């Protein structure tokens, strides 16, 4: 009888722990993304627009993946919508904060902040994304999508000049 109760308790706790985990780690990640987006706009409209487009694509994929994971863990749909919306709002609010607070930076200070942001993003890519990408089998479609995305952002960057 105790074996049937233990899984039931674990199943009920899983949504809360999955939700809590994403609120903590995801909110920190999205806060930094928003601040970097705000710094990009403070550095110039061209950089800000490129970062905003890249962030929008990232937010779409992360929001869909997060929604799927939370729903699979048994989190209620309304709570999933609230979590994903809160994380998206956090990016917007921290971007406004970053643009407002850091718009007065010039020269070396702006370069230092942008360098820190670049280093943080490079760390994320090498630590998380590349490792996860190599856990799955590579496909021609995935490789083509990577190069298509790169080409799209290259063309957008050249168009904004």
Secondary structure, 3 states (H helix, E strand, C coil): CHHHHHHHHHHHHHHHHHHHHHHHHHHHHHHHHHHHHHHHHHHCHHHHHHHHHHHHHHHHHHHHHHHHHHHHCCCCHHHHHHHHHHHHHHHHHHHHHHHHHHCCCCHHHHHHHHHHHHHHHHHHHHHHHHHHHHHCCCCHHHHHHHHHHHHHHHHHHHHCC
